[in-house]
Amino acid sequence: MKVYTKTGDKGTTALFGGTRVPKDHIRIDSYGTVDELNSYIGLIRDQEIDSHYKTILIEIQDRLFTVGAILATPAEKEVLKNGELRLKNLGIIDTDIELLENEIDKMEESLPQMTHFVLPGGHPTVSHCHIARCICRRAERLAVHLSHNEHVPEIAIMYLNRLSDYLFVLARKLSFDLKAEEVKWIPRK
């Protein structure tokens, strides 16, 4: 299979099921942003961090491929001609969200209670987490926007929402583990 097909040379691309849409379609922007997020999480995973975090990040990357597939599949193409679900072995399930929640809870047990906003930064790895969190929020906003006009399973949006929470807490935990300087946000008076 060749990487280049030339079918997108005129500014269109195919969704799962073959429907062609412009490359700036909200559905493309939505799953493209999930792909961007997945790449950034790979960058975090490539940092010198605890192997447990790396294991969880691999699981998250796998789930993001699933979210991307969900977002790339229009409702009318969810069922194949033979009656089988196009994504029958793929999906986000409650335990995927529970994994994120459990990891958040474990990390928060060892962190001081938040009493103020902190400015992103303090260490390159922490900064990568904050950038990924922002990309995740953008992916969530785009998925919500898409859901106003087309079917998007609610659980996919929930997963992105919880993932941004996870990335925020991971940034705090890595900041703590790496003894990075936290700079408090001080509003002007």
Helices and strands as residue ranges (DSSP letters): E 12-14, E 20-22, H 26-45, H 51-71, G 75-77, H 94-109, E 118-119, H 124-147, H 154-177, E 183-184
